[in-house]
Amino acid sequence: MSEAEAKPMRHGYTTGACATAATKAALIALITGQEVEQVELLLPIGETASFKIEDLKVVGERASCGVIKDAGDDPDATHQALICAAVCWLEPDSEVSVEIDGGVGVGRVTKPGLPVEVGQAAINPVPRRMIRQVVSALQTEYGVNRGVRVVISVPDGEEIAKKTLNGRLGIVGGISILGTKGIVVPFSTAAYQASVVQAIKVARANGCEHLVLTTGGSSEKYAMKIYSELPEEAFIQMGDFVGFSLRHCKRQGARQVSLVGMMGKFSKVAQGVMMVHSKSAPVDFHFLADIAEECGATPEMLEEIRGANTAAQVGDIMHQAGLDTFFEKLGHHASRHSLDEMGGGLWVETVLTTMKGELLGRAHIDER
């Protein structure tokens, strides 16, 4: 292993942590009138982090500043985004001590199923709580008895949001202010799974009974052509987390689930493997050869299949031979294992496509 490979990956900070740090700096400046160059923040994970403050301004009874988000080594769309907070005093007779809203570049929720109510700024519950705690602590520290209005904005947020799934989730006009721990863990499994659950909840809250699970952008594009009658939110990119996604579809009350993807990952599902990362389990070429034999493959073809390098190569062999019942049988095995994973009671279909989006075969089982 090279030195570069051995180097641990650097974690970053969430948009929620950055928004809270900017709020803290802006409020200190508003109260004291002093310059604030950096602030320390106790994150939900229990760590203390220091944030450099950008572009601090105090004009009358309003203060604003920003924090440039550092996502560490995570390939995050919001890396290097400026997360801003503007604070001002509420009226003396205000019944609330902290009012939080989103400004330019922070999305607004338009569909049910998210942890924030329709009509509100897409600032999730943990960041809201962090901001309230920081404001409350400063009110106590400085003996301030006035309520505070906090507006979070992201100047480039609307453009950044085009690289996210916010539009599909019904978050319009910008990004979401997120984070439960305060830190961003590179390539976090938990973060990806959380996004899958959120997408399923939004689909169900918007009345989707038929959910379509795909392994990525290409398979989703093909799925949208196959199920053109379904709304956009019915399509969920599950990545490699097949079993996890299926269980949450059942948990959220879906009645029909379709899996759309290619030979590589779905031949594993047909074997009963529900985590289909390339390193999770090898493709069983003897299993594929057994199915091919049932479909009339010649001894020469079976030998070629057992010695194949990839499942896609097996698919090419069977497709070129015109033995397309192979894909139906494979789809049936995948649907059977999917139903077993969920505990039955649904309609489940598996659709196999080529890398170019051509339909190879499909099979469903109905246990409703």
Helices and strands as residue ranges (DSSP letters): H 3-6, E 12-13, H 15-32, E 38-42, E 48-52, E 54-59, E 62-68, E 82-89, E 98-102, E 105-106, E 108-109, H 125-141, E 148-153, H 157-161, H 166-169, E 171-172, E 174-175, E 183-184, H 189-205, E 210-214, H 217-226, G 232-234, E 235-237, H 242-251, E 256-262, H 263-271, H 285-294, H 299-306, H 311-320, H 325-342, E 347-353, E 359-366
